[in-house]
Amino acid sequence: MAGYRPLTPEEKEHYQALSDENLAFLRTRYNQVNRWVIADLTRRSAYRYPDKPALVTDGLSLTYRGLEESANRVASALLREGLGKYDRVAILAHNTVHHVLTWLGTAKAGGIYLAVNYLLRGPDIAYCINHSESTVFIIEDSLYPLVKDVLPDMPGVRKFIWSDQGTGERPPDGMEAFDAWCASGSPATPDVHLTIEDPVQMTYTSGTESLPKGVILTNQALLSQYMSCIVDGRYTPEDVNLNALPIFHCAQRDVFLTPCLWLGATNVLLPQASPQAMLAAVEKHRATMLFAPPTVWIALIHHPEFDRYDLSSITKGYYGASIMPVEVLKEVQRKLPNCENLYNYYGQTELSPYHTMLKPEWQITKAGSAGQGGLNMETRIEDENHAPITQSGLPGEICGRGPHAMLLYFKDADKTEEALAHGWFHSGDIGVLDDDGFITVADRKKDMVKTGGENVASREVEEVVYRDPRVLEVAVVGLPHPVWIEAVTAVVVPKEGREIRTEEILDLCRRHLAPFKVPKAVLFLPALPKTPSGKILKRDLREQNKHLFQDR
């Protein structure tokens, strides 16, 4: 084994006693024997299933043996570039094989992988690259226009790599083609000292409410989370997992893609979450498990060609990223009768991201709940003084504790201390416990509307509006108001071909809500602004309509 040598007589003395110093020595010596890091996952799957498809795209099927060798070549190429321990490797790409290889290869080389949100624009991308101090930047050809003008503003990047996905364009000056760059790399496991405590991934929060923060996660956090997902989500090596949501986001990458690679399941990659492409891919590849946020589930089940496709292979459905309206949940269950197992994942980037789950056996009796803490997690509700709330029905901040938790926010000690105060991660979400200890997410702190001195949870109003069968989507926000300070405002997307009048929505709300919770206005839009992970950008809705009541 690389790095092994016999003990010297002096070193043998370390076996005679147990101490912090001696154990640190032993951990270092036997790291390559007993280490548990992400770099080893695909090698172990290749050992068990060498010829099984690991990654499948429209134009390529890569076995586990091929995936392991290709990831090693990327690691070798990064080390050849002088990548140091914990150096950041950034990538701007859709769901591609190059993207997966970059993630795995960076982990094998001892670097820290950073996937950049491709909905950002030039200056925002430059911010992520510069703030993270990335030294290698891999750019997909079709996304190059996003960063073309700001590449000179990234002085810390030593190497730019061109990820060719079929545009036919030659790499720009100063960039090397991905396949040629790593072709000469060794297919063997690189000899790099790695430990479970090492940071391995950096993810910028989506920034739906503020500037993104760089979340640093270790091997331990991610592996603990992967184990929780496999056990609680009931993944098996026989599963075919459809990855349609962007893998730059932690939900698709770290709750589904990488745990399934560890397990030896087959992963289908779609470049984007097009509803029709997702339906076709389920039928073509006989996918058994599918994750989508509520907004995408809504688009799928209401797609005009939904009934054309054979979706009988789907036996496990997963949702998360935002709250699933109860009426939508019931409709998914009706339209996918073979999907007897529905799981609600709730979490945060800072928790790798899985925090709590509502399992299939609770979907009916606890509909609308986020469930209970995952296998390796604890959860509780705190009041403003950080004291635990144990009484059911009282709102407080949802907090989590366990090995999934982040190491830190990069270059932001104050926010790190604030988030991890008193030994718990503070999510910024408001929740309540029921008598059985199940958590229901009431709202984000920022989404709580304070109107005339009263707090209104936007989700409560949204659930009522969803009772109108003509409503496709709704988001409730608070807008500045000269009298009420904030006014409850419903932004509604009607289903195609359906018309809804403002007064009909208001009448519905008056029948089911206290007067102060009834919207002061209803706006109709063809679509709601969203992140690639499916989260509704309420910040954008507030900004776009902030003068609504001042103009009246």
C-alpha positions as CSV (number, residue, x, y, z in Angstrom):
1,M,0.0,0.0,0.0
2,A,1.3,3.5,-0.9
3,G,2.8,5.3,2.1
4,Y,3.3,2.1,4.2
5,R,6.6,1.4,6.0
6,P,7.6,-0.7,9.0
7,L,7.7,0.9,12.4
8,T,11.0,2.0,13.9
9,P,11.9,0.8,17.4
10,E,11.1,4.2,18.8
11,E,7.7,4.3,17.1
12,K,6.8,0.9,18.5
13,E,6.9,2.5,21.9
14,H,3.7,4.4,21.0
15,Y,1.8,1.1,21.3
16,Q,2.7,0.8,25.0
17,A,0.4,3.6,26.2
18,L,-2.8,5.4,25.1
19,S,-2.6,9.2,25.1
20,D,-3.7,12.0,22.8
21,E,-0.2,12.3,21.3
22,N,0.1,8.5,20.7
23,L,-3.4,8.2,19.3
24,A,-2.7,11.1,16.9
25,F,0.3,9.2,15.7
26,L,-1.6,6.0,15.2
27,R,-4.4,7.7,13.3
28,T,-1.9,9.2,10.9
29,R,-0.1,6.0,10.4
30,Y,-3.1,3.8,9.7
31,N,-5.1,6.5,7.9
32,Q,-4.8,4.6,4.6
33,V,-6.1,1.4,6.1
34,N,-9.1,2.7,8.1
35,R,-9.8,6.0,6.6
36,W,-13.4,7.0,5.8
37,V,-13.6,9.8,3.2
38,I,-15.6,10.7,0.2
39,A,-12.5,10.0,-2.0
40,D,-13.0,6.3,-1.3
41,L,-16.7,6.0,-2.1
42,T,-16.5,5.2,-5.9
43,R,-13.6,2.9,-5.5
44,R,-15.6,0.8,-3.0
45,S,-18.6,0.8,-5.4
46,A,-16.3,-0.2,-8.3
47,Y,-15.0,-3.1,-6.1
48,R,-18.6,-4.3,-5.6
49,Y,-20.1,-3.4,-9.0
50,P,-17.3,-2.8,-11.5
51,D,-19.4,-3.2,-14.6
52,K,-22.7,-1.7,-13.4
53,P,-23.8,1.7,-14.9
54,A,-23.0,4.4,-12.4
55,L,-23.7,7.5,-14.5
56,V,-26.1,7.6,-17.5
57,T,-26.7,10.5,-19.8
58,D,-28.3,10.7,-23.3
59,G,-24.9,10.1,-24.9
60,L,-22.9,8.2,-22.4
61,S,-23.1,5.4,-19.8
62,L,-20.1,5.2,-17.4
63,T,-19.6,2.1,-15.3
64,Y,-18.4,2.2,-11.7
65,R,-14.9,1.0,-12.8
66,G,-14.9,3.8,-15.5
67,L,-16.1,6.4,-13.1
68,E,-13.4,5.6,-10.5
69,E,-10.6,5.6,-13.1
70,S,-11.9,8.9,-14.6
71,A,-12.2,10.6,-11.2
72,N,-8.6,9.5,-10.4
73,R,-7.4,11.1,-13.7
74,V,-9.0,14.4,-12.7
75,A,-7.4,14.2,-9.3
76,S,-4.0,13.5,-10.9
77,A,-4.5,16.5,-13.3
78,L,-5.3,18.8,-10.3
79,L,-2.3,17.6,-8.4
80,R,-0.2,18.2,-11.5
81,E,-1.4,21.8,-11.5
82,G,0.0,22.1,-8.0
83,L,-3.3,21.9,-6.1
84,G,-2.6,22.2,-2.4
85,K,-4.5,20.7,0.5
86,Y,-7.8,22.5,0.8
87,D,-7.3,24.6,-2.3
88,R,-10.7,25.4,-3.9
89,V,-11.7,24.0,-7.3
90,A,-14.7,25.8,-8.7
91,I,-17.0,24.6,-11.5
92,L,-19.8,26.4,-13.5
93,A,-21.8,23.6,-15.2
94,H,-25.1,21.9,-15.6
95,N,-25.6,18.2,-14.7
96,T,-22.8,16.7,-16.7
97,V,-20.3,13.9,-16.3
98,H,-17.5,16.5,-16.2
99,H,-19.3,18.1,-13.2
100,V,-19.5,14.8,-11.3
101,L,-15.9,14.0,-12.1
102,T,-14.8,17.4,-10.8
103,W,-16.6,16.8,-7.5
104,L,-15.1,13.4,-7.0
105,G,-11.7,14.2,-8.4
106,T,-11.3,17.3,-6.2
107,A,-12.1,15.2,-3.1
108,K,-9.5,12.6,-4.2
109,A,-6.9,15.3,-4.6
110,G,-7.5,16.8,-1.2
111,G,-9.0,20.0,-2.5
112,I,-12.4,21.7,-1.7
113,Y,-15.0,21.5,-4.4
114,L,-17.2,24.6,-5.1
115,A,-20.1,24.5,-7.6
116,V,-21.3,27.9,-8.8
117,N,-24.9,28.7,-9.3
118,Y,-25.4,29.1,-13.1
119,L,-28.3,31.5,-12.6
120,L,-25.9,34.1,-11.2
121,R,-24.5,36.7,-13.5
122,G,-20.9,37.8,-14.1
123,P,-20.2,40.0,-11.1
124,D,-21.9,37.6,-8.7
125,I,-20.0,34.7,-10.1
126,A,-16.7,36.7,-9.8
127,Y,-17.7,37.4,-6.2
128,C,-18.0,33.6,-5.4
129,I,-14.7,32.8,-7.2
130,N,-12.7,35.6,-5.5
131,H,-14.3,35.3,-2.0
132,S,-13.6,31.5,-2.1
133,E,-10.0,32.1,-3.4
134,S,-10.5,29.4,-6.0
135,T,-7.4,28.5,-7.9
136,V,-8.9,26.3,-10.6
137,F,-12.1,27.3,-12.5
138,I,-13.9,24.8,-14.8
139,I,-16.5,26.4,-17.1
140,E,-19.0,24.6,-19.3
141,D,-19.0,25.9,-22.9
142,S,-22.7,26.9,-23.0
143,L,-22.2,28.9,-19.8
144,Y,-19.1,30.7,-20.9
145,P,-21.0,33.9,-21.9
146,L,-22.0,34.4,-18.3
147,V,-18.3,34.9,-17.2
148,K,-16.5,35.9,-20.4
149,D,-16.3,39.6,-19.4
150,V,-15.3,39.0,-15.8
151,L,-12.6,36.4,-16.1
152,P,-9.9,39.2,-15.9
153,D,-11.4,40.1,-12.5
154,M,-10.4,36.7,-11.1
155,P,-6.7,37.1,-10.4
156,G,-6.4,34.2,-8.0
157,V,-7.4,31.6,-10.6
158,R,-4.3,29.8,-11.9
159,K,-6.0,27.5,-14.3
160,F,-9.1,27.8,-16.5
161,I,-10.6,24.6,-17.9
162,W,-13.1,24.4,-20.8
163,S,-15.8,21.8,-20.3
164,D,-16.9,20.9,-23.9
165,Q,-20.5,19.7,-24.0
166,G,-21.1,20.0,-27.7
167,T,-21.3,23.6,-28.7
168,G,-18.5,23.0,-31.2
169,E,-16.5,26.0,-30.0
170,R,-12.8,25.8,-29.5
171,P,-11.5,26.7,-26.0
172,P,-10.8,30.4,-25.6
173,D,-7.2,31.5,-25.3
174,G,-5.8,30.6,-21.9
175,M,-8.2,27.7,-21.4
176,E,-7.5,24.0,-21.7
177,A,-10.1,21.4,-22.8
178,F,-11.3,19.2,-19.9
179,D,-10.8,15.8,-21.6
180,A,-7.4,16.6,-22.9
181,W,-6.4,18.1,-19.6
182,C,-7.0,15.0,-17.6
183,A,-6.4,12.3,-20.3
184,S,-2.7,11.8,-19.2
185,G,-3.6,11.6,-15.6
186,S,-3.2,8.3,-13.8
187,P,-6.2,6.0,-13.3
188,A,-4.8,4.8,-10.0
189,T,-5.9,6.2,-6.6
190,P,-3.7,9.2,-5.8
191,D,-1.4,9.0,-2.8
192,V,-2.8,11.8,-0.8
193,H,-3.2,12.0,3.0
194,L,-6.9,12.5,3.7
195,T,-8.8,12.3,7.0
196,I,-12.5,12.4,7.9
197,E,-12.0,15.8,9.6
198,D,-10.8,17.4,6.3
199,P,-13.0,20.0,4.7
200,V,-14.0,18.8,1.3
201,Q,-16.8,20.9,0.0
202,M,-17.8,24.6,-0.1
203,T,-21.4,25.6,-1.0
204,Y,-22.7,29.2,-1.2
205,T,-26.1,29.6,0.3
206,S,-28.8,30.5,-2.3
207,G,-29.0,34.0,-0.9
208,T,-32.8,34.3,-1.2
209,E,-32.7,36.8,1.7
210,S,-29.1,38.2,1.7
211,L,-25.7,37.9,0.1
212,P,-24.6,34.2,-0.1
213,K,-22.4,32.8,2.6
214,G,-19.7,30.1,1.9
215,V,-20.6,27.0,3.9
216,I,-17.6,24.7,4.5
217,L,-18.4,21.0,5.0
218,T,-16.1,18.2,6.1
219,N,-15.9,14.5,5.0
220,Q,-17.5,13.6,8.4
221,A,-20.5,15.9,8.0
222,L,-21.2,14.7,4.5
223,L,-20.7,11.0,5.1
224,S,-22.8,11.1,8.2
225,Q,-25.5,12.8,6.2
226,Y,-25.2,10.3,3.3
227,M,-25.7,7.4,5.8
228,S,-28.8,9.1,7.2
229,C,-30.2,9.6,3.7
230,I,-29.6,5.9,2.7
231,V,-31.2,4.6,5.9
232,D,-34.1,7.0,6.3
233,G,-34.8,7.4,2.6
234,R,-34.5,3.6,2.1
235,Y,-32.2,3.7,-0.9
236,T,-31.0,0.4,-2.4
237,P,-28.3,-0.7,-4.9
238,E,-31.1,-1.7,-7.2
239,D,-32.4,1.9,-7.4
240,V,-32.3,4.0,-10.5
241,N,-32.1,7.6,-9.4
242,L,-33.1,10.4,-11.7
243,N,-31.0,13.6,-11.1
244,A,-32.9,16.4,-12.8
245,L,-32.5,19.3,-10.3
246,P,-29.1,21.0,-10.6
247,I,-26.3,19.2,-8.8
248,F,-24.6,22.5,-8.0
249,H,-27.2,22.5,-5.3
250,C,-26.7,20.4,-2.2
251,A,-30.1,18.8,-2.3
252,Q,-29.7,16.9,-5.5
253,R,-26.0,16.4,-5.1
254,D,-25.7,15.4,-1.5
255,V,-29.1,13.9,-0.6
256,F,-29.4,11.8,-3.8
257,L,-26.5,11.6,-6.3
258,T,-23.5,11.0,-4.0
259,P,-25.3,8.7,-1.5
260,C,-26.5,6.6,-4.5
261,L,-22.9,6.5,-5.9
262,W,-21.7,5.2,-2.5
263,L,-24.4,2.6,-2.5
264,G,-23.8,1.4,-6.0
265,A,-27.2,2.5,-7.5
266,T,-27.5,3.9,-11.1
267,N,-27.7,7.6,-11.5
268,V,-29.4,9.2,-14.6
269,L,-28.2,12.8,-15.3
270,L,-30.5,15.3,-16.9
271,P,-29.0,18.7,-17.8
272,Q,-32.0,20.6,-16.6
273,A,-35.3,20.0,-14.8
274,S,-37.6,20.2,-17.9
275,P,-40.9,18.5,-16.9
276,Q,-41.3,16.7,-20.2
277,A,-37.7,15.6,-20.2
278,M,-38.2,14.2,-16.7
279,L,-41.3,12.3,-17.6
280,A,-39.6,10.8,-20.7
281,A,-36.5,9.9,-18.7
282,V,-38.5,8.1,-16.0
283,E,-40.1,5.9,-18.7
284,K,-36.8,5.4,-20.7
285,H,-34.6,4.5,-17.8
286,R,-37.3,2.9,-15.5
287,A,-36.3,5.3,-12.7
288,T,-37.4,4.0,-9.3
289,M,-36.8,7.2,-7.3
290,L,-37.4,10.9,-8.1
291,F,-36.7,14.0,-6.1
292,A,-38.3,17.4,-6.9
293,P,-39.3,20.5,-4.9
294,P,-43.0,21.2,-4.7
295,T,-42.9,23.6,-7.6
296,V,-41.5,21.0,-10.0
297,W,-43.9,18.3,-8.7
298,I,-46.7,20.7,-9.5
299,A,-45.3,21.2,-13.0
300,L,-45.0,17.5,-13.5
301,I,-48.5,16.4,-12.5
302,H,-50.1,19.2,-14.5
303,H,-48.1,18.7,-17.6
304,P,-50.4,18.3,-20.6
305,E,-48.6,15.0,-21.6
306,F,-48.4,13.5,-18.1
307,D,-50.7,10.6,-19.0
308,R,-48.6,9.7,-22.1
309,Y,-45.7,8.3,-20.2
310,D,-45.3,5.0,-18.3
311,L,-44.3,6.2,-14.8
312,S,-45.1,2.9,-13.1
313,S,-41.4,2.3,-12.2
314,I,-41.4,5.2,-9.7
315,T,-41.9,3.6,-6.2
316,K,-40.3,6.3,-4.1
317,G,-40.9,10.1,-4.4
318,Y,-39.0,12.7,-2.5
319,Y,-39.8,16.4,-2.0
320,G,-38.1,19.2,-0.1
321,A,-36.5,22.7,-0.6
322,S,-39.8,24.3,0.3
323,I,-43.1,23.4,1.9
324,M,-45.4,21.0,-0.1
325,P,-49.0,22.2,0.0
326,V,-51.2,19.5,1.4
327,E,-53.6,19.6,-1.6
328,V,-50.6,19.1,-4.0
329,L,-49.3,16.2,-1.9
330,K,-52.7,14.4,-2.2
331,E,-52.7,15.0,-6.0
332,V,-49.3,13.5,-6.4
333,Q,-50.4,10.4,-4.5
334,R,-53.5,10.1,-6.7
335,K,-51.6,10.4,-10.0
336,L,-48.7,8.1,-9.1
337,P,-50.4,5.1,-7.5
338,N,-47.3,2.9,-7.6
339,C,-45.4,5.6,-5.7
340,E,-46.5,4.3,-2.3
341,N,-43.5,5.9,-0.6
342,L,-43.3,9.7,-0.3
343,Y,-40.7,11.3,1.8
344,N,-40.4,15.0,2.8
345,Y,-36.7,16.0,3.4
346,Y,-36.3,19.2,5.3
347,G,-32.9,20.8,5.9
348,Q,-30.4,23.5,5.3
349,T,-27.1,23.8,3.4
350,E,-25.3,24.2,6.7
351,L,-26.5,20.7,7.8
352,S,-25.2,19.0,4.6
353,P,-28.3,19.5,4.2
354,Y,-30.6,16.8,5.7
355,H,-32.1,17.7,9.1
356,T,-35.6,16.2,9.5
357,M,-37.8,13.8,7.5
358,L,-41.5,13.0,7.2
359,K,-41.6,9.3,6.3
360,P,-44.2,7.6,4.1
361,E,-46.0,6.1,7.1
362,W,-46.7,9.6,8.4
363,Q,-47.7,11.3,5.2
364,I,-51.5,11.0,5.9
365,T,-51.6,11.4,9.7
366,K,-49.0,14.2,9.7
367,A,-49.6,15.8,6.4
368,G,-47.8,19.2,6.1
369,S,-45.2,18.3,8.8
370,A,-41.5,18.2,8.3
371,G,-41.3,15.1,10.5
372,Q,-38.6,14.4,13.1
373,G,-34.8,14.5,13.2
374,G,-32.9,12.2,10.9
375,L,-30.9,9.1,11.9
376,N,-27.8,11.2,13.0
377,M,-29.5,14.4,13.9
378,E,-31.3,16.0,16.9
379,T,-33.7,18.8,16.5
380,R,-35.6,21.2,18.8
381,I,-37.5,24.5,18.9
382,E,-36.0,27.4,20.7
383,D,-37.4,30.7,22.0
384,E,-35.7,34.1,21.6
385,N,-33.5,33.3,24.7
386,H,-32.3,30.0,23.2
387,A,-34.4,28.0,25.7
388,P,-36.0,24.8,24.3
389,I,-39.8,25.0,23.7
390,T,-41.4,21.7,24.6
391,Q,-45.0,22.8,24.7
392,S,-46.9,21.9,21.5
393,G,-48.2,24.7,19.3
394,L,-45.8,27.4,20.5
395,P,-43.7,28.9,17.6
396,G,-39.9,29.1,17.9
397,E,-36.8,28.8,15.8
398,I,-35.9,25.3,14.4
399,C,-32.5,24.2,15.6
400,G,-30.4,21.1,14.8
401,R,-27.4,19.3,16.3
402,G,-25.4,16.4,15.1
403,P,-22.5,15.3,12.8
404,H,-24.2,16.8,9.7
405,A,-23.4,20.3,10.8
406,M,-21.0,22.6,8.9
407,L,-17.5,23.5,10.0
408,L,-17.9,27.2,9.4
409,Y,-18.9,30.1,7.2
410,F,-15.8,31.0,5.2
411,K,-14.2,34.3,6.3
412,D,-17.2,35.1,8.6
413,A,-16.5,34.2,12.2
414,D,-19.3,36.3,13.6
415,K,-22.0,34.7,11.5
416,T,-20.5,31.3,12.3
417,E,-20.8,32.0,16.0
418,E,-24.3,33.3,15.6
419,A,-25.5,30.3,13.6
420,L,-23.9,27.8,16.0
421,A,-24.7,29.6,19.3
422,H,-25.2,27.4,22.4
423,G,-24.2,24.2,20.6
424,W,-27.1,24.2,18.1
425,F,-27.3,25.3,14.5
426,H,-30.0,27.9,14.1
427,S,-31.9,27.6,10.9
428,G,-33.8,30.9,10.7
429,D,-37.0,28.9,10.2
430,I,-40.0,29.2,12.5
431,G,-41.7,25.9,13.5
432,V,-44.0,24.4,16.0
433,L,-44.1,21.0,17.7
434,D,-47.2,18.8,17.9
435,D,-48.0,16.5,20.8
436,D,-45.9,13.6,19.2
437,G,-42.8,15.7,18.8
438,F,-43.2,16.3,15.0
439,I,-42.1,19.6,13.6
440,T,-44.2,21.7,11.3
441,V,-42.4,24.6,9.5
442,A,-44.5,27.7,10.0
443,D,-42.3,30.1,8.1
444,R,-38.9,31.6,7.5
445,K,-38.2,34.5,9.9
446,K,-38.1,36.8,6.9
447,D,-41.3,35.4,5.6
448,M,-43.3,36.1,8.7
449,V,-45.5,39.1,7.9
450,K,-46.0,41.6,10.8
451,T,-49.1,43.5,10.0
452,G,-50.6,46.0,12.4
453,G,-48.6,44.5,15.2
454,E,-49.8,40.9,14.5
455,N,-47.6,38.1,13.2
456,V,-48.9,36.2,10.1
457,A,-47.3,33.0,8.9
458,S,-47.3,33.2,5.1
459,R,-47.6,29.4,4.8
460,E,-50.9,29.4,6.7
461,V,-52.4,31.9,4.1
462,E,-50.9,29.9,1.2
463,E,-52.5,26.7,2.4
464,V,-55.9,28.3,2.3
465,V,-55.4,29.8,-1.2
466,Y,-54.3,26.4,-2.5
467,R,-57.8,25.1,-1.6
468,D,-59.0,26.8,-4.8
469,P,-58.5,24.0,-7.4
470,R,-57.7,26.7,-10.1
471,V,-54.6,27.8,-8.2
472,L,-51.3,26.4,-9.6
473,E,-48.9,28.2,-7.2
474,V,-49.1,30.9,-4.6
475,A,-46.6,32.9,-2.6
476,V,-47.6,35.2,0.3
477,V,-45.3,38.1,1.2
478,G,-45.5,41.3,3.3
479,L,-45.3,44.6,1.4
480,P,-44.7,48.0,2.9
481,H,-48.0,49.7,3.8
482,P,-48.5,53.3,5.1
483,V,-51.0,52.1,7.8
484,W,-50.4,48.4,8.5
485,I,-46.5,48.7,8.1
486,E,-46.6,45.4,6.3
487,A,-49.6,44.2,4.2
488,V,-50.3,40.5,3.7
489,T,-50.2,40.1,-0.1
490,A,-51.0,36.9,-2.1
491,V,-49.2,36.4,-5.5
492,V,-51.2,33.8,-7.4
493,V,-50.3,31.8,-10.5
494,P,-53.6,30.3,-12.0
495,K,-53.6,26.9,-13.8
496,E,-53.4,27.2,-17.6
497,G,-56.7,28.3,-19.1
498,R,-58.3,29.1,-15.7
499,E,-59.4,32.5,-14.6
500,I,-59.6,33.6,-11.0
501,R,-60.9,36.9,-9.7
502,T,-59.4,38.8,-6.7
503,E,-62.6,38.8,-4.8
504,E,-62.8,35.0,-5.1
505,I,-59.5,34.6,-3.4
506,L,-60.4,37.1,-0.7
507,D,-63.7,35.4,0.0
508,L,-62.0,32.1,0.4
509,C,-59.5,33.6,2.9
510,R,-62.2,35.3,4.8
511,R,-64.0,32.0,5.4
512,H,-60.9,30.3,6.8
513,L,-58.7,33.0,8.3
514,A,-58.8,35.6,11.0
515,P,-59.5,39.0,9.6
516,F,-55.9,40.3,10.1
517,K,-54.6,37.4,8.1
518,V,-56.7,38.0,5.0
519,P,-54.6,39.5,2.2
520,K,-54.9,43.2,1.6
521,A,-54.2,42.5,-2.1
522,V,-54.0,39.7,-4.6
523,L,-51.6,39.8,-7.6
524,F,-51.7,37.4,-10.5
525,L,-48.5,36.4,-12.4
526,P,-47.8,33.8,-15.1
527,A,-45.0,32.3,-13.0
528,L,-43.1,32.8,-9.7
529,P,-39.4,33.6,-9.6
530,K,-37.4,30.6,-8.3
531,T,-33.9,29.4,-7.6
532,P,-32.7,26.3,-9.6
533,S,-33.5,24.2,-6.6
534,G,-37.1,25.3,-6.8
535,K,-37.3,27.7,-3.9
536,I,-39.6,30.6,-4.5
537,L,-37.7,33.9,-4.4
538,K,-39.9,35.9,-2.1
539,R,-37.2,38.6,-1.8
540,D,-37.7,39.3,-5.6
541,L,-41.5,39.5,-5.2
542,R,-41.1,41.9,-2.3
543,E,-38.6,44.1,-4.3
544,Q,-40.7,44.1,-7.5
545,N,-43.9,45.1,-5.7
546,K,-42.6,47.2,-2.8
547,H,-44.4,50.3,-4.1
548,L,-47.7,48.6,-4.6
549,F,-49.5,50.3,-1.7
550,Q,-47.7,53.6,-1.8
551,D,-48.9,54.0,-5.4
552,R,-52.6,53.5,-4.5
